[in-house]
Structures are given as structure tokens and as C-alpha cells.
């Protein structure tokens, strides 16, 4: 199992650790619900150094990333970042990624469990492009500072004017006086916040410094458990749940990130056909009506007993106070108000299709 540069800090702070994507990661410190509410109401600090970071440089960087991803990378001006997907030729999803446009390069952030696979995929399709691709994951610490008080905390430890940084903006600067860092107004909690990238040698100093600076604001360290519940409520997709090689963007409600009119890219032909014919499955929100919790992999059936899909993510949503689920179901059953059954340990439990996202994002735009 791999460990981030902050592993010892997590152990010292009493975190419970679990295997995740080949890494030994903190799942909780004081408790998932407590950490969830801390992020929604104040601020949370996440060690996400397990994520993969890949630099793309060279004169053909734009053309290469246009070919590789579904997003119109030309629309990501220098100083901005945006969400994208890499797809297989059949339209299935290789991974969901974030592309950051820096002055001298693009930084592509990929999921931890997919880092090696994604890097190999990117190398495979670099032939014919004048680009240099470098996997800097092992050299980079990545933190997420999220929540309504994140801006005020970060503003006190940098000379940069982070209050004027746009949503999805990215800038290079200094934090804590002399720590070179990339700061982006991005994150995956549904709250305003930032992601910070810097060299591993600064990891403990920045982690400790942020927690100390934000203590009076209610800043807490957050584990993977609350990271999952925080992204679930605003319906932010997670690889291996809402997206995978067998799920295409239109099924996953991610058609908005597929720019078919930008020119050719891997998977474009298949995605054009899927869009024209209509997705056969759709991602829906479910509210449990009966007593039971929807969990990933549970079958979803019609009230007559026909299996028509499965739960991709499900849990008692802390902010909402209800048992909710996301499910990939047959497209004709995606209408709000449709009653379905979630099969919980062999027993059908009634649920109803409801509007998503369950929680409205509070990004600063």
C-alpha cells in the first residue's frame, strides 16, 4: 500500500485508515458526520495527495489534449481549469479528469486508482504530437481546503489575492511566506474552496500551518468518508460508481462535458451515435420511502419485480437528513415521481425518483 507524505500526521491525529485505490488513507478522524458538517458549515482540510498529477508540455499540448478528452480544451484559457473526461473508442469512460491551464503547461489531475492506467493511456495516444508527458504524482502533495470559511483562512497565509480568484481559476504563487504553490478555486465537495499543489518537502508544514491558522474558524481535517458524502449530495460523479468503462457520459448525466462540435477526439463517433439514439440508461436520484439504506451495487427493480438497474452510490445524506441513492436505471423509468424498489439484502424496499442534485452547490462565481 502506498502512503502520502502526510500519513504519519494522520496516524498522530488518531485517524482511522483504510485501503483506497492502492493507498492507505484516512477515512475519518472525529467521525464522518461531524467532518461532513464541519465542511458544510465552516471548513475542512483534505489530504488528496493520492490523486495523480500529470504535466503536459510542448507545442502540440492543446491539440493533444483536444484529441484525448471530451472537453473543448481551447476554451480553458490560461489561468483557468475545467472538468473533462477521457473516453474509450466505444464511448465508455477511461476516467474523469481536471485540466489546469498554467503559463508553461497543462496540469492534468486523475483519480488515484487510475493514475498508472491513465498515464499509460496518455502515453499511448501521444504519438504524432510534439508533447512531453510527465507523471509528477510521487513528487506532489495535493490538499483541498473546502467550505464557506476556506477563502478567509487561505487569504491569511498567502500574499495572493485569493478573494478575487474566479471559480475554476488557477494561479501560481507563494503560501506561508516561501512555499511555492499552485492554487486553484476547485474542489469536489459542492462548497467554495481551493486545491493546493506543492512539493512533498513542504507537506507537513503546510498541513500543520493551515490547521493552526483555521482552528478558530472551525477548520477540521477530513477523511475519505466525509469526502464521499460531501460529493454525493451535489451529485458529483465518482469513478467506479457513477462512471466507468461500461458507463458512457450521457448515461452518467455528464453530456454537458462532451463537446461534439469541437472536432475529432477519442470516442467522438460512438458518443455522437449514443446522443442521437438517446441513452438507454439514465442516472437518477432515489429517496428511500421504506426503511432501508441504498448501497452501491444493490439491484433496482420495478414494483412488479423486474430488475431495471442498480445503485451507484447511496447513504443517509447528512445535510439532507434522508436516505438517498443514485441509481443507473432504464431510461424510461427516470421520470421524477416514478416508484421503484431497491433490493436490500434480498428484500424490496420502496423508493421514489426525485430531483437531483440533492444539495445545491455553493461555489463562488
Protein Blocks (a to p, Z undefined) as FASTA:
>chain_A
ZZdfklmmmmmnopacddeehiacdfbfnbpklmmmmmmmmcccddfklpccdddedjkl
mmmmmmmpmbdfklmcghiacddddddfkopafbdcdddddfkbccddddfklmmmmmmm
mmmmmgopacddddfklmpccdddedjklmmmmmmmccbdfklpcehiacdddeehiacc
ddddddjeopacddddddfklmmmmmmmmmmmmmmnopacddfklmmmmmmmnopacehi
lgcfkbcfklnopmmmpcfknopcehklmmmmmmmnopabdcdddddfbgcdddehiacd
dfkopafbdcfbdcddfklopacddddddfklmpghiacdddeehiacddddddddfbdc
fbdZZ
